[in-house]
């Protein structure tokens, strides 16, 4: 067994084990930590495949931002998970039925999926060994798939704006800054002169 093959089996086994622990762990904090472990091992597999850019993106974006954000949200929010599990047995039959439907659909797709040789031949791009993996990926994204790339960015922008709009709550009893009123105020509105008699001050 060669060294890259050994690391491939090591990263794969650890990634599968961490993924199982993500969905089977009872503590949500532990689930997020196992998710980070799965991301790190997946990045190792990308490195073995020669896709160093995807490996770094997986570490920086998913582990450094998404998973840590999940961890902070879970730790900061006081979620009563015992209260959430109260209606679990009530909805278990419906959940099992929906899960069975999804499983049947996945099996049908996996069994009946066939790739046409013509489609595979048309989608293959020539591999240029003189440039790095990151540069080759950038050339493909910003030339051949630039419209799809921009469309994906637009979808993410709309999703971000929608999340902000849905979670924004205007509270009535909170003092907010009015820039126009603050800049256009007069001296009489900001300063009040009070004549205090001798011996009656603070």
C-alpha positions in Angstrom: 0.0 0.0 0.0 1.4 3.4 -1.0 1.4 6.4 1.2 -1.2 8.4 -0.8 -3.6 5.4 -0.7 -3.1 5.0 3.0 -4.0 8.6 3.6 -7.0 8.3 1.3 -8.4 5.4 3.3 -7.6 7.3 6.5 -9.3 10.5 5.4 -12.3 8.6 4.0 -12.9 6.5 7.0 -12.6 9.5 9.4 -14.9 11.6 7.2 -17.6 8.9 7.1 -17.3 8.3 10.8 -17.6 12.1 11.5 -20.6 12.4 9.2 -22.3 9.5 11.0 -21.6 11.2 14.3 -23.0 14.5 13.0 -26.5 13.0 12.6 -26.3 10.6 15.6 -24.9 12.9 18.3 -27.4 14.1 20.9 -25.5 17.2 21.7 -25.7 19.9 18.9 -22.3 21.4 19.9 -20.7 18.0 19.4 -22.5 17.6 16.0 -21.0 20.9 14.8 -17.5 19.8 16.0 -17.9 16.5 14.1 -19.0 18.5 11.1 -15.8 20.5 11.2 -13.8 17.2 11.4 -15.7 15.9 8.4 -14.8 19.1 6.4 -11.2 18.9 7.4 -10.9 15.3 6.2 -12.8 16.1 3.0 -10.2 18.9 2.4 -7.5 16.3 2.8 -9.1 14.1 0.1 -9.2 17.1 -2.2 -5.5 17.7 -1.6 -4.8 14.1 -2.5 -6.8 14.6 -5.7 -4.7 17.7 -6.7 -7.5 20.2 -6.1 -5.7 22.4 -3.6 -8.0 25.4 -4.3 -11.1 23.4 -3.4 -9.4 22.1 -0.2 -8.5 25.6 0.9 -12.0 26.9 0.1 -13.5 24.1 2.2 -11.3 25.0 5.1 -11.6 28.8 4.9 -15.3 29.1 3.9 -17.0 26.1 5.5 -14.9 25.5 8.6 -13.8 29.0 9.1 -17.1 30.7 8.6 -20.2 28.4 8.2 -19.4 25.7 10.8 -18.0 28.2 13.3 -21.1 30.4 12.8 -23.3 27.3 13.5 -21.3 26.6 16.6 -21.7 30.2 17.9 -25.4 30.2 17.2 -25.9 26.9 19.0 -23.9 28.0 22.0 -25.4 31.5 22.2 -29.0 30.6 21.7 -30.7 29.0 24.8 -32.6 26.3 22.9 -34.6 23.9 24.9 -34.1 20.7 22.9 -36.2 18.7 25.3 -39.2 20.9 24.4 -38.4 20.4 20.7 -38.4 16.6 21.1 -41.8 16.4 22.7 -43.8 16.0 19.5 -41.3 13.7 17.9 -43.3 10.5 18.3 -46.4 12.2 17.0 -44.9 13.1 13.7 -42.7 9.9 13.4 -45.1 8.0 11.0 -45.3 11.0 8.6 -41.5 11.5 8.8 -40.8 7.8 8.1 -43.2 7.9 5.1 -41.5 11.0 3.6 -38.1 9.4 4.3 -39.2 6.2 2.5 -40.3 8.2 -0.5 -37.0 10.0 -0.7 -35.1 6.7 -0.3 -37.1 5.2 -3.2 -36.5 8.2 -5.4 -32.7 8.1 -4.6 -32.6 4.4 -5.5 -34.5 4.9 -8.7 -32.1 7.7 -9.7 -29.0 5.7 -8.8 -30.2 2.7 -10.7 -31.6 4.4 -13.8 -29.0 7.1 -14.2 -27.2 6.8 -17.5 -24.7 9.3 -18.9 -24.8 9.6 -22.7 -21.3 9.3 -24.3 -22.0 12.3 -26.5 -22.8 14.5 -23.5 -19.7 13.4 -21.6 -17.5 14.0 -24.7 -18.9 17.5 -25.2 -18.5 18.6 -21.5 -14.9 17.5 -21.2 -12.4 20.4 -21.3 -8.8 20.0 -22.3 -6.4 19.8 -19.4 -3.5 22.3 -19.4 -0.6 21.0 -17.3 1.3 24.2 -17.6 -1.0 26.2 -15.2 -2.0 25.6 -11.7 -5.3 24.1 -10.6 -6.6 27.4 -9.2 -5.9 29.3 -12.4 -7.5 26.6 -14.5 -10.6 26.7 -12.3 -10.8 30.5 -12.5 -10.5 30.4 -16.3 -13.3 28.0 -16.6 -15.6 29.8 -14.2 -15.0 33.3 -15.6 -15.2 32.4 -19.3 -17.3 29.4 -20.1 -19.6 29.5 -17.0 -19.5 33.2 -16.2 -23.3 33.7 -16.6 -24.1 30.7 -14.4 -21.5 31.9 -11.9 -23.1 35.4 -11.8 -26.6 33.8 -11.5 -25.5 31.8 -8.5 -24.1 35.0 -6.9 -27.5 36.7 -7.6 -29.4 33.8 -6.0 -27.2 34.0 -2.9 -27.7 37.8 -2.8 -31.4 37.5 -2.9 -31.3 34.8 -0.2 -29.2 37.1 2.0 -31.6 40.0 1.5 -34.6 37.8 2.2 -33.0 36.5 5.4 -32.3 40.0 6.6 -35.8 41.2 5.8 -37.5 38.2 7.5 -35.4 38.6 10.7 -35.5 42.4 10.9 -37.7 43.6 13.7 -38.5 47.2 14.5 -39.0 47.8 18.2 -41.0 50.8 19.3 -39.3 51.5 22.6 -35.7 51.8 21.2 -34.1 55.1 20.5 -32.8 55.2 16.9 -30.4 57.7 15.3 -32.0 60.2 12.9 -29.1 61.6 10.8 -31.1 64.3 9.1 -32.6 65.6 12.3 -29.3 65.4 14.1 -27.4 67.4 11.4 -30.2 70.0 10.9 -30.9 70.8 14.6 -30.6 74.3 15.9 -28.9 75.7 18.9 -32.1 76.2 20.7 -33.0 72.6 20.3 -29.7 71.3 21.6 -28.7 73.7 24.3 -30.8 74.9 27.3 -29.6 77.8 29.5 -30.7 77.5 33.1 -30.1 80.2 35.6 -29.3 78.6 39.0 -29.5 80.7 42.1 -26.6 80.8 44.4 -26.7 77.9 46.9 -29.4 76.0 45.1 -27.3 74.1 42.6 -26.3 70.5 42.5 
